[in-house]
Amino acid sequence: MPKSDAYEVEVLSAFEHGKLQSVATKVELAKFKSAARATAIKDRRVNIRMSSGDLQDIQVKALEQGLPYQTLIASVLHKYVSGRLSEREQQAPPVPRSKSARRTGKADA
């Protein structure tokens, strides 16, 4: 874990001593609470088919993050549809080699 800088230490100290005050209005707080509830509600069940390899990879990633794999899948999907996760730009496909280059392992000149 990275060390805290002087500003972070100052903010943490102010928080711990009760010196920080919220600047959010009651209307804003109500809006934030409503949004949090709507995001947290999981009211639909979805069944999907995926390759065993992809599922195993997801389970490993979830284990690394200390999450159930279903939670990780739901989180990734939520981030994607909310625009916080996007597809990588496609790289140009590799240039096909000739049959002789594939057999010898050398590229065409």
Phi and psi restraints in degrees (range 20) as a CNS / XPLOR table:
assign (resid 1 and name C) (resid 2 and name N)
       (resid 2 and name CA) (resid 2 and name C) 1.0 -68.3 20.0 2
assign (resid 2 and name N) (resid 2 and name CA)
       (resid 2 and name C) (resid 3 and name N) 1.0 150.7 20.0 2
assign (resid 2 and name C) (resid 3 and name N)
       (resid 3 and name CA) (resid 3 and name C) 1.0 -73.3 20.0 2
assign (resid 3 and name N) (resid 3 and name CA)
       (resid 3 and name C) (resid 4 and name N) 1.0 150.2 20.0 2
assign (resid 3 and name C) (resid 4 and name N)
       (resid 4 and name CA) (resid 4 and name C) 1.0 -77.7 20.0 2
assign (resid 4 and name N) (resid 4 and name CA)
       (resid 4 and name C) (resid 5 and name N) 1.0 142.6 20.0 2
assign (resid 4 and name C) (resid 5 and name N)
       (resid 5 and name CA) (resid 5 and name C) 1.0 -87.1 20.0 2
assign (resid 5 and name N) (resid 5 and name CA)
       (resid 5 and name C) (resid 6 and name N) 1.0 177.6 20.0 2
assign (resid 5 and name C) (resid 6 and name N)
       (resid 6 and name CA) (resid 6 and name C) 1.0 -59.4 20.0 2
assign (resid 6 and name N) (resid 6 and name CA)
       (resid 6 and name C) (resid 7 and name N) 1.0 -40.4 20.0 2
assign (resid 6 and name C) (resid 7 and name N)
       (resid 7 and name CA) (resid 7 and name C) 1.0 -64.3 20.0 2
assign (resid 7 and name N) (resid 7 and name CA)
       (resid 7 and name C) (resid 8 and name N) 1.0 -44.3 20.0 2
assign (resid 7 and name C) (resid 8 and name N)
       (resid 8 and name CA) (resid 8 and name C) 1.0 -62.4 20.0 2
assign (resid 8 and name N) (resid 8 and name CA)
       (resid 8 and name C) (resid 9 and name N) 1.0 -40.0 20.0 2
assign (resid 8 and name C) (resid 9 and name N)
       (resid 9 and name CA) (resid 9 and name C) 1.0 -63.3 20.0 2
assign (resid 9 and name N) (resid 9 and name CA)
       (resid 9 and name C) (resid 10 and name N) 1.0 -41.7 20.0 2
assign (resid 9 and name C) (resid 10 and name N)
       (resid 10 and name CA) (resid 10 and name C) 1.0 -63.2 20.0 2
assign (resid 10 and name N) (resid 10 and name CA)
       (resid 10 and name C) (resid 11 and name N) 1.0 -44.8 20.0 2
assign (resid 10 and name C) (resid 11 and name N)
       (resid 11 and name CA) (resid 11 and name C) 1.0 -64.4 20.0 2
assign (resid 11 and name N) (resid 11 and name CA)
       (resid 11 and name C) (resid 12 and name N) 1.0 -44.8 20.0 2
assign (resid 11 and name C) (resid 12 and name N)
       (resid 12 and name CA) (resid 12 and name C) 1.0 -60.6 20.0 2
assign (resid 12 and name N) (resid 12 and name CA)
       (resid 12 and name C) (resid 13 and name N) 1.0 -42.9 20.0 2
assign (resid 12 and name C) (resid 13 and name N)
       (resid 13 and name CA) (resid 13 and name C) 1.0 -62.8 20.0 2
assign (resid 13 and name N) (resid 13 and name CA)
       (resid 13 and name C) (resid 14 and name N) 1.0 -44.3 20.0 2
assign (resid 13 and name C) (resid 14 and name N)
       (resid 14 and name CA) (resid 14 and name C) 1.0 -61.8 20.0 2
assign (resid 14 and name N) (resid 14 and name CA)
       (resid 14 and name C) (resid 15 and name N) 1.0 -41.1 20.0 2
assign (resid 14 and name C) (resid 15 and name N)
       (resid 15 and name CA) (resid 15 and name C) 1.0 -63.1 20.0 2
assign (resid 15 and name N) (resid 15 and name CA)
       (resid 15 and name C) (resid 16 and name N) 1.0 -47.1 20.0 2
assign (resid 15 and name C) (resid 16 and name N)
       (resid 16 and name CA) (resid 16 and name C) 1.0 -64.8 20.0 2
assign (resid 16 and name N) (resid 16 and name CA)
       (resid 16 and name C) (resid 17 and name N) 1.0 -26.4 20.0 2
assign (resid 16 and name C) (resid 17 and name N)
       (resid 17 and name CA) (resid 17 and name C) 1.0 -95.2 20.0 2
assign (resid 17 and name N) (resid 17 and name CA)
       (resid 17 and name C) (resid 18 and name N) 1.0 7.9 20.0 2
assign (resid 17 and name C) (resid 18 and name N)
       (resid 18 and name CA) (resid 18 and name C) 1.0 69.1 20.0 2
assign (resid 18 and name N) (resid 18 and name CA)
       (resid 18 and name C) (resid 19 and name N) 1.0 26.7 20.0 2
assign (resid 18 and name C) (resid 19 and name N)
       (resid 19 and name CA) (resid 19 and name C) 1.0 -90.7 20.0 2
assign (resid 19 and name N) (resid 19 and name CA)
       (resid 19 and name C) (resid 20 and name N) 1.0 -7.0 20.0 2
assign (resid 19 and name C) (resid 20 and name N)
       (resid 20 and name CA) (resid 20 and name C) 1.0 -93.2 20.0 2
assign (resid 20 and name N) (resid 20 and name CA)
       (resid 20 and name C) (resid 21 and name N) 1.0 139.9 20.0 2
assign (resid 20 and name C) (resid 21 and name N)
       (resid 21 and name CA) (resid 21 and name C) 1.0 -120.5 20.0 2
assign (resid 21 and name N) (resid 21 and name CA)
       (resid 21 and name C) (resid 22 and name N) 1.0 140.7 20.0 2
assign (resid 21 and name C) (resid 22 and name N)
       (resid 22 and name CA) (resid 22 and name C) 1.0 -70.8 20.0 2
assign (resid 22 and name N) (resid 22 and name CA)
       (resid 22 and name C) (resid 23 and name N) 1.0 140.6 20.0 2
assign (resid 22 and name C) (resid 23 and name N)
       (resid 23 and name CA) (resid 23 and name C) 1.0 -102.3 20.0 2
assign (resid 23 and name N) (resid 23 and name CA)
       (resid 23 and name C) (resid 24 and name N) 1.0 -1.0 20.0 2
assign (resid 23 and name C) (resid 24 and name N)
       (resid 24 and name CA) (resid 24 and name C) 1.0 -76.0 20.0 2
assign (resid 24 and name N) (resid 24 and name CA)
       (resid 24 and name C) (resid 25 and name N) 1.0 139.7 20.0 2
assign (resid 24 and name C) (resid 25 and name N)
       (resid 25 and name CA) (resid 25 and name C) 1.0 -80.7 20.0 2
assign (resid 25 and name N) (resid 25 and name CA)
       (resid 25 and name C) (resid 26 and name N) 1.0 167.5 20.0 2
assign (resid 25 and name C) (resid 26 and name N)
       (resid 26 and name CA) (resid 26 and name C) 1.0 -61.3 20.0 2
assign (resid 26 and name N) (resid 26 and name CA)
       (resid 26 and name C) (resid 27 and name N) 1.0 -36.4 20.0 2
assign (resid 26 and name C) (resid 27 and name N)
       (resid 27 and name CA) (resid 27 and name C) 1.0 -64.9 20.0 2
assign (resid 27 and name N) (resid 27 and name CA)
       (resid 27 and name C) (resid 28 and name N) 1.0 -44.6 20.0 2
assign (resid 27 and name C) (resid 28 and name N)
       (resid 28 and name CA) (resid 28 and name C) 1.0 -63.7 20.0 2
assign (resid 28 and name N) (resid 28 and name CA)
       (resid 28 and name C) (resid 29 and name N) 1.0 -43.5 20.0 2
assign (resid 28 and name C) (resid 29 and name N)
       (resid 29 and name CA) (resid 29 and name C) 1.0 -60.9 20.0 2
assign (resid 29 and name N) (resid 29 and name CA)
       (resid 29 and name C) (resid 30 and name N) 1.0 -42.3 20.0 2
assign (resid 29 and name C) (resid 30 and name N)
       (resid 30 and name CA) (resid 30 and name C) 1.0 -62.4 20.0 2
assign (resid 30 and name N) (resid 30 and name CA)
       (resid 30 and name C) (resid 31 and name N) 1.0 -40.8 20.0 2
assign (resid 30 and name C) (resid 31 and name N)
       (resid 31 and name CA) (resid 31 and name C) 1.0 -63.7 20.0 2
assign (resid 31 and name N) (resid 31 and name CA)
       (resid 31 and name C) (resid 32 and name N) 1.0 -44.0 20.0 2
assign (resid 31 and name C) (resid 32 and name N)
       (resid 32 and name CA) (resid 32 and name C) 1.0 -64.3 20.0 2
assign (resid 32 and name N) (resid 32 and name CA)
       (resid 32 and name C) (resid 33 and name N) 1.0 -41.9 20.0 2
assign (resid 32 and name C) (resid 33 and name N)
       (resid 33 and name CA) (resid 33 and name C) 1.0 -63.1 20.0 2
assign (resid 33 and name N) (resid 33 and name CA)
       (resid 33 and name C) (resid 34 and name N) 1.0 -41.8 20.0 2
assign (resid 33 and name C) (resid 34 and name N)
       (resid 34 and name CA) (resid 34 and name C) 1.0 -63.5 20.0 2
assign (resid 34 and name N) (resid 34 and name CA)
       (resid 34 and name C) (resid 35 and name N) 1.0 -43.8 20.0 2
assign (resid 34 and name C) (resid 35 and name N)
       (resid 35 and name CA) (resid 35 and name C) 1.0 -64.0 20.0 2
assign (resid 35 and name N) (resid 35 and name CA)
       (resid 35 and name C) (resid 36 and name N) 1.0 -41.1 20.0 2
assign (resid 35 and name C) (resid 36 and name N)
       (resid 36 and name CA) (resid 36 and name C) 1.0 -64.0 20.0 2
assign (resid 36 and name N) (resid 36 and name CA)
       (resid 36 and name C) (resid 37 and name N) 1.0 -42.9 20.0 2
assign (resid 36 and name C) (resid 37 and name N)
       (resid 37 and name CA) (resid 37 and name C) 1.0 -62.8 20.0 2
assign (resid 37 and name N) (resid 37 and name CA)
       (resid 37 and name C) (resid 38 and name N) 1.0 -44.6 20.0 2
assign (resid 37 and name C) (resid 38 and name N)
       (resid 38 and name CA) (resid 38 and name C) 1.0 -63.3 20.0 2
assign (resid 38 and name N) (resid 38 and name CA)
       (resid 38 and name C) (resid 39 and name N) 1.0 -35.4 20.0 2
assign (resid 38 and name C) (resid 39 and name N)
       (resid 39 and name CA) (resid 39 and name C) 1.0 -72.1 20.0 2
assign (resid 39 and name N) (resid 39 and name CA)
       (resid 39 and name C) (resid 40 and name N) 1.0 -36.7 20.0 2
assign (resid 39 and name C) (resid 40 and name N)
       (resid 40 and name CA) (resid 40 and name C) 1.0 -79.3 20.0 2
assign (resid 40 and name N) (resid 40 and name CA)
       (resid 40 and name C) (resid 41 and name N) 1.0 -20.4 20.0 2
assign (resid 40 and name C) (resid 41 and name N)
       (resid 41 and name CA) (resid 41 and name C) 1.0 -73.2 20.0 2
assign (resid 41 and name N) (resid 41 and name CA)
       (resid 41 and name C) (resid 42 and name N) 1.0 123.6 20.0 2
assign (resid 41 and name C) (resid 42 and name N)
       (resid 42 and name CA) (resid 42 and name C) 1.0 -113.6 20.0 2
assign (resid 42 and name N) (resid 42 and name CA)
       (resid 42 and name C) (resid 43 and name N) 1.0 91.1 20.0 2
assign (resid 42 and name C) (resid 43 and name N)
       (resid 43 and name CA) (resid 43 and name C) 1.0 -104.8 20.0 2
assign (resid 43 and name N) (resid 43 and name CA)
       (resid 43 and name C) (resid 44 and name N) 1.0 3.2 20.0 2
assign (resid 43 and name C) (resid 44 and name N)
       (resid 44 and name CA) (resid 44 and name C) 1.0 -130.7 20.0 2
assign (resid 44 and name N) (resid 44 and name CA)
       (resid 44 and name C) (resid 45 and name N) 1.0 145.3 20.0 2
assign (resid 44 and name C) (resid 45 and name N)
       (resid 45 and name CA) (resid 45 and name C) 1.0 -107.7 20.0 2
assign (resid 45 and name N) (resid 45 and name CA)
       (resid 45 and name C) (resid 46 and name N) 1.0 138.0 20.0 2
assign (resid 45 and name C) (resid 46 and name N)
       (resid 46 and name CA) (resid 46 and name C) 1.0 -129.5 20.0 2
assign (resid 46 and name N) (resid 46 and name CA)
       (resid 46 and name C) (resid 47 and name N) 1.0 135.7 20.0 2
assign (resid 46 and name C) (resid 47 and name N)
       (resid 47 and name CA) (resid 47 and name C) 1.0 -111.7 20.0 2
assign (resid 47 and name N) (resid 47 and name CA)
       (resid 47 and name C) (resid 48 and name N) 1.0 130.6 20.0 2
assign (resid 47 and name C) (resid 48 and name N)
       (resid 48 and name CA) (resid 48 and name C) 1.0 -130.5 20.0 2
assign (resid 48 and name N) (resid 48 and name CA)
       (resid 48 and name C) (resid 49 and name N) 1.0 155.1 20.0 2
assign (resid 48 and name C) (resid 49 and name N)
       (resid 49 and name CA) (resid 49 and name C) 1.0 -105.8 20.0 2
assign (resid 49 and name N) (resid 49 and name CA)
       (resid 49 and name C) (resid 50 and name N) 1.0 135.5 20.0 2
assign (resid 49 and name C) (resid 50 and name N)
       (resid 50 and name CA) (resid 50 and name C) 1.0 -145.9 20.0 2
assign (resid 50 and name N) (resid 50 and name CA)
       (resid 50 and name C) (resid 51 and name N) 1.0 163.9 20.0 2
assign (resid 50 and name C) (resid 51 and name N)
       (resid 51 and name CA) (resid 51 and name C) 1.0 -69.0 20.0 2
assign (resid 51 and name N) (resid 51 and name CA)
       (resid 51 and name C) (resid 52 and name N) 1.0 150.9 20.0 2
assign (resid 51 and name C) (resid 52 and name N)
       (resid 52 and name CA) (resid 52 and name C) 1.0 -59.3 20.0 2
assign (resid 52 and name N) (resid 52 and name CA)
       (resid 52 and name C) (resid 53 and name N) 1.0 -38.2 20.0 2
assign (resid 52 and name C) (resid 53 and name N)
       (resid 53 and name CA) (resid 53 and name C) 1.0 -63.5 20.0 2
assign (resid 53 and name N) (resid 53 and name CA)
       (resid 53 and name C) (resid 54 and name N) 1.0 -44.2 20.0 2
assign (resid 53 and name C) (resid 54 and name N)
       (resid 54 and name CA) (resid 54 and name C) 1.0 -63.2 20.0 2
assign (resid 54 and name N) (resid 54 and name CA)
       (resid 54 and name C) (resid 55 and name N) 1.0 -42.4 20.0 2
assign (resid 54 and name C) (resid 55 and name N)
       (resid 55 and name CA) (resid 55 and name C) 1.0 -63.2 20.0 2
assign (resid 55 and name N) (resid 55 and name CA)
       (resid 55 and name C) (resid 56 and name N) 1.0 -42.6 20.0 2
assign (resid 55 and name C) (resid 56 and name N)
       (resid 56 and name CA) (resid 56 and name C) 1.0 -62.7 20.0 2
assign (resid 56 and name N) (resid 56 and name CA)
       (resid 56 and name C) (resid 57 and name N) 1.0 -41.7 20.0 2
assign (resid 56 and name C) (resid 57 and name N)
       (resid 57 and name CA) (resid 57 and name C) 1.0 -63.0 20.0 2
assign (resid 57 and name N) (resid 57 and name CA)
       (resid 57 and name C) (resid 58 and name N) 1.0 -41.3 20.0 2
assign (resid 57 and name C) (resid 58 and name N)
       (resid 58 and name CA) (resid 58 and name C) 1.0 -64.3 20.0 2
assign (resid 58 and name N) (resid 58 and name CA)
       (resid 58 and name C) (resid 59 and name N) 1.0 -42.4 20.0 2
assign (resid 58 and name C) (resid 59 and name N)
       (resid 59 and name CA) (resid 59 and name C) 1.0 -62.9 20.0 2
assign (resid 59 and name N) (resid 59 and name CA)
       (resid 59 and name C) (resid 60 and name N) 1.0 -37.7 20.0 2
assign (resid 59 and name C) (resid 60 and name N)
       (resid 60 and name CA) (resid 60 and name C) 1.0 -65.8 20.0 2
assign (resid 60 and name N) (resid 60 and name CA)
       (resid 60 and name C) (resid 61 and name N) 1.0 -46.5 20.0 2
assign (resid 60 and name C) (resid 61 and name N)
       (resid 61 and name CA) (resid 61 and name C) 1.0 -60.3 20.0 2
assign (resid 61 and name N) (resid 61 and name CA)
       (resid 61 and name C) (resid 62 and name N) 1.0 -42.3 20.0 2
assign (resid 61 and name C) (resid 62 and name N)
       (resid 62 and name CA) (resid 62 and name C) 1.0 -63.5 20.0 2
assign (resid 62 and name N) (resid 62 and name CA)
       (resid 62 and name C) (resid 63 and name N) 1.0 -42.3 20.0 2
assign (resid 62 and name C) (resid 63 and name N)
       (resid 63 and name CA) (resid 63 and name C) 1.0 -61.6 20.0 2
assign (resid 63 and name N) (resid 63 and name CA)
       (resid 63 and name C) (resid 64 and name N) 1.0 -41.4 20.0 2
assign (resid 63 and name C) (resid 64 and name N)
       (resid 64 and name CA) (resid 64 and name C) 1.0 -61.2 20.0 2
assign (resid 64 and name N) (resid 64 and name CA)
       (resid 64 and name C) (resid 65 and name N) 1.0 -34.1 20.0 2
assign (resid 64 and name C) (resid 65 and name N)
       (resid 65 and name CA) (resid 65 and name C) 1.0 -92.5 20.0 2
assign (resid 65 and name N) (resid 65 and name CA)
       (resid 65 and name C) (resid 66 and name N) 1.0 -3.7 20.0 2
assign (resid 65 and name C) (resid 66 and name N)
       (resid 66 and name CA) (resid 66 and name C) 1.0 72.5 20.0 2
assign (resid 66 and name N) (resid 66 and name CA)
       (resid 66 and name C) (resid 67 and name N) 1.0 33.2 20.0 2
assign (resid 66 and name C) (resid 67 and name N)
       (resid 67 and name CA) (resid 67 and name C) 1.0 -120.8 20.0 2
assign (resid 67 and name N) (resid 67 and name CA)
       (resid 67 and name C) (resid 68 and name N) 1.0 153.4 20.0 2
assign (resid 67 and name C) (resid 68 and name N)
       (resid 68 and name CA) (resid 68 and name C) 1.0 -65.9 20.0 2
assign (resid 68 and name N) (resid 68 and name CA)
       (resid 68 and name C) (resid 69 and name N) 1.0 144.3 20.0 2
assign (resid 68 and name C) (resid 69 and name N)
       (resid 69 and name CA) (resid 69 and name C) 1.0 -64.1 20.0 2
assign (resid 69 and name N) (resid 69 and name CA)
       (resid 69 and name C) (resid 70 and name N) 1.0 -31.1 20.0 2
assign (resid 69 and name C) (resid 70 and name N)
       (resid 70 and name CA) (resid 70 and name C) 1.0 -65.0 20.0 2
assign (resid 70 and name N) (resid 70 and name CA)
       (resid 70 and name C) (resid 71 and name N) 1.0 -37.1 20.0 2
assign (resid 70 and name C) (resid 71 and name N)
       (resid 71 and name CA) (resid 71 and name C) 1.0 -65.5 20.0 2
assign (resid 71 and name N) (resid 71 and name CA)
       (resid 71 and name C) (resid 72 and name N) 1.0 -41.5 20.0 2
assign (resid 71 and name C) (resid 72 and name N)
       (resid 72 and name CA) (resid 72 and name C) 1.0 -61.6 20.0 2
assign (resid 72 and name N) (resid 72 and name CA)
       (resid 72 and name C) (resid 73 and name N) 1.0 -45.1 20.0 2
assign (resid 72 and name C) (resid 73 and name N)
       (resid 73 and name CA) (resid 73 and name C) 1.0 -60.3 20.0 2
assign (resid 73 and name N) (resid 73 and name CA)
       (resid 73 and name C) (resid 74 and name N) 1.0 -47.3 20.0 2
assign (resid 73 and name C) (resid 74 and name N)
       (resid 74 and name CA) (resid 74 and name C) 1.0 -61.5 20.0 2
assign (resid 74 and name N) (resid 74 and name CA)
       (resid 74 and name C) (resid 75 and name N) 1.0 -39.8 20.0 2
assign (resid 74 and name C) (resid 75 and name N)
       (resid 75 and name CA) (resid 75 and name C) 1.0 -65.1 20.0 2
assign (resid 75 and name N) (resid 75 and name CA)
       (resid 75 and name C) (resid 76 and name N) 1.0 -44.2 20.0 2
assign (resid 75 and name C) (resid 76 and name N)
       (resid 76 and name CA) (resid 76 and name C) 1.0 -63.1 20.0 2
assign (resid 76 and name N) (resid 76 and name CA)
       (resid 76 and name C) (resid 77 and name N) 1.0 -44.0 20.0 2
assign (resid 76 and name C) (resid 77 and name N)
       (resid 77 and name CA) (resid 77 and name C) 1.0 -64.1 20.0 2
assign (resid 77 and name N) (resid 77 and name CA)
       (resid 77 and name C) (resid 78 and name N) 1.0 -41.8 20.0 2
assign (resid 77 and name C) (resid 78 and name N)
       (resid 78 and name CA) (resid 78 and name C) 1.0 -62.3 20.0 2
assign (resid 78 and name N) (resid 78 and name CA)
       (resid 78 and name C) (resid 79 and name N) 1.0 -45.1 20.0 2
assign (resid 78 and name C) (resid 79 and name N)
       (resid 79 and name CA) (resid 79 and name C) 1.0 -62.2 20.0 2
assign (resid 79 and name N) (resid 79 and name CA)
       (resid 79 and name C) (resid 80 and name N) 1.0 -37.8 20.0 2
assign (resid 79 and name C) (resid 80 and name N)
       (resid 80 and name CA) (resid 80 and name C) 1.0 -66.2 20.0 2
assign (resid 80 and name N) (resid 80 and name CA)
       (resid 80 and name C) (resid 81 and name N) 1.0 -49.1 20.0 2
assign (resid 80 and name C) (resid 81 and name N)
       (resid 81 and name CA) (resid 81 and name C) 1.0 -72.5 20.0 2
assign (resid 81 and name N) (resid 81 and name CA)
       (resid 81 and name C) (resid 82 and name N) 1.0 -22.6 20.0 2
assign (resid 81 and name C) (resid 82 and name N)
       (resid 82 and name CA) (resid 82 and name C) 1.0 -89.8 20.0 2
assign (resid 82 and name N) (resid 82 and name CA)
       (resid 82 and name C) (resid 83 and name N) 1.0 1.1 20.0 2
assign (resid 82 and name C) (resid 83 and name N)
       (resid 83 and name CA) (resid 83 and name C) 1.0 85.2 20.0 2
assign (resid 83 and name N) (resid 83 and name CA)
       (resid 83 and name C) (resid 84 and name N) 1.0 5.8 20.0 2
assign (resid 83 and name C) (resid 84 and name N)
       (resid 84 and name CA) (resid 84 and name C) 1.0 -90.3 20.0 2
assign (resid 84 and name N) (resid 84 and name CA)
       (resid 84 and name C) (resid 85 and name N) 1.0 -2.0 20.0 2
assign (resid 84 and name C) (resid 85 and name N)
       (resid 85 and name CA) (resid 85 and name C) 1.0 -137.9 20.0 2
assign (resid 85 and name N) (resid 85 and name CA)
       (resid 85 and name C) (resid 86 and name N) 1.0 128.4 20.0 2
assign (resid 85 and name C) (resid 86 and name N)
       (resid 86 and name CA) (resid 86 and name C) 1.0 -130.5 20.0 2
assign (resid 86 and name N) (resid 86 and name CA)
       (resid 86 and name C) (resid 87 and name N) 1.0 163.9 20.0 2
assign (resid 86 and name C) (resid 87 and name N)
       (resid 87 and name CA) (resid 87 and name C) 1.0 -72.3 20.0 2
assign (resid 87 and name N) (resid 87 and name CA)
       (resid 87 and name C) (resid 88 and name N) 1.0 147.7 20.0 2
assign (resid 87 and name C) (resid 88 and name N)
       (resid 88 and name CA) (resid 88 and name C) 1.0 -72.0 20.0 2
assign (resid 88 and name N) (resid 88 and name CA)
       (resid 88 and name C) (resid 89 and name N) 1.0 150.7 20.0 2
assign (resid 88 and name C) (resid 89 and name N)
       (resid 89 and name CA) (resid 89 and name C) 1.0 -66.6 20.0 2
assign (resid 89 and name N) (resid 89 and name CA)
       (resid 89 and name C) (resid 90 and name N) 1.0 136.1 20.0 2
assign (resid 89 and name C) (resid 90 and name N)
       (resid 90 and name CA) (resid 90 and name C) 1.0 -68.5 20.0 2
assign (resid 90 and name N) (resid 90 and name CA)
       (resid 90 and name C) (resid 91 and name N) 1.0 132.2 20.0 2
assign (resid 90 and name C) (resid 91 and name N)
       (resid 91 and name CA) (resid 91 and name C) 1.0 -85.0 20.0 2
assign (resid 91 and name N) (resid 91 and name CA)
       (resid 91 and name C) (resid 92 and name N) 1.0 156.5 20.0 2
assign (resid 91 and name C) (resid 92 and name N)
       (resid 92 and name CA) (resid 92 and name C) 1.0 -62.0 20.0 2
assign (resid 92 and name N) (resid 92 and name CA)
       (resid 92 and name C) (resid 93 and name N) 1.0 137.3 20.0 2
assign (resid 92 and name C) (resid 93 and name N)
       (resid 93 and name CA) (resid 93 and name C) 1.0 -64.7 20.0 2
assign (resid 93 and name N) (resid 93 and name CA)
       (resid 93 and name C) (resid 94 and name N) 1.0 153.2 20.0 2
assign (resid 93 and name C) (resid 94 and name N)
       (resid 94 and name CA) (resid 94 and name C) 1.0 -62.6 20.0 2
assign (resid 94 and name N) (resid 94 and name CA)
       (resid 94 and name C) (resid 95 and name N) 1.0 147.9 20.0 2
assign (resid 94 and name C) (resid 95 and name N)
       (resid 95 and name CA) (resid 95 and name C) 1.0 -74.9 20.0 2
assign (resid 95 and name N) (resid 95 and name CA)
       (resid 95 and name C) (resid 96 and name N) 1.0 125.1 20.0 2
assign (resid 95 and name C) (resid 96 and name N)
       (resid 96 and name CA) (resid 96 and name C) 1.0 -65.0 20.0 2
assign (resid 96 and name N) (resid 96 and name CA)
       (resid 96 and name C) (resid 97 and name N) 1.0 142.5 20.0 2
assign (resid 96 and name C) (resid 97 and name N)
       (resid 97 and name CA) (resid 97 and name C) 1.0 -97.0 20.0 2
assign (resid 97 and name N) (resid 97 and name CA)
       (resid 97 and name C) (resid 98 and name N) 1.0 157.4 20.0 2
assign (resid 97 and name C) (resid 98 and name N)
       (resid 98 and name CA) (resid 98 and name C) 1.0 -70.9 20.0 2
assign (resid 98 and name N) (resid 98 and name CA)
       (resid 98 and name C) (resid 99 and name N) 1.0 164.7 20.0 2
assign (resid 98 and name C) (resid 99 and name N)
       (resid 99 and name CA) (resid 99 and name C) 1.0 -59.6 20.0 2
assign (resid 99 and name N) (resid 99 and name CA)
       (resid 99 and name C) (resid 100 and name N) 1.0 -39.8 20.0 2
assign (resid 99 and name C) (resid 100 and name N)
       (resid 100 and name CA) (resid 100 and name C) 1.0 -67.4 20.0 2
assign (resid 100 and name N) (resid 100 and name CA)
       (resid 100 and name C) (resid 101 and name N) 1.0 -36.6 20.0 2
assign (resid 100 and name C) (resid 101 and name N)
       (resid 101 and name CA) (resid 101 and name C) 1.0 -67.8 20.0 2
assign (resid 101 and name N) (resid 101 and name CA)
       (resid 101 and name C) (resid 102 and name N) 1.0 -36.0 20.0 2
assign (resid 101 and name C) (resid 102 and name N)
       (resid 102 and name CA) (resid 102 and name C) 1.0 -66.3 20.0 2
assign (resid 102 and name N) (resid 102 and name CA)
       (resid 102 and name C) (resid 103 and name N) 1.0 -37.0 20.0 2
assign (resid 102 and name C) (resid 103 and name N)
       (resid 103 and name CA) (resid 103 and name C) 1.0 -72.4 20.0 2
assign (resid 103 and name N) (resid 103 and name CA)
       (resid 103 and name C) (resid 104 and name N) 1.0 -38.3 20.0 2
assign (resid 103 and name C) (resid 104 and name N)
       (resid 104 and name CA) (resid 104 and name C) 1.0 -93.1 20.0 2
assign (resid 104 and name N) (resid 104 and name CA)
       (resid 104 and name C) (resid 105 and name N) 1.0 -16.1 20.0 2
assign (resid 104 and name C) (resid 105 and name N)
       (resid 105 and name CA) (resid 105 and name C) 1.0 81.6 20.0 2
assign (resid 105 and name N) (resid 105 and name CA)
       (resid 105 and name C) (resid 106 and name N) 1.0 8.3 20.0 2
assign (resid 105 and name C) (resid 106 and name N)
       (resid 106 and name CA) (resid 106 and name C) 1.0 -108.2 20.0 2
assign (resid 106 and name N) (resid 106 and name CA)
       (resid 106 and name C) (resid 107 and name N) 1.0 144.2 20.0 2
assign (resid 106 and name C) (resid 107 and name N)
       (resid 107 and name CA) (resid 107 and name C) 1.0 -78.0 20.0 2
assign (resid 107 and name N) (resid 107 and name CA)
       (resid 107 and name C) (resid 108 and name N) 1.0 156.8 20.0 2
assign (resid 107 and name C) (resid 108 and name N)
       (resid 108 and name CA) (resid 108 and name C) 1.0 -68.4 20.0 2
assign (resid 108 and name N) (resid 108 and name CA)
       (resid 108 and name C) (resid 109 and name N) 1.0 147.1 20.0 2
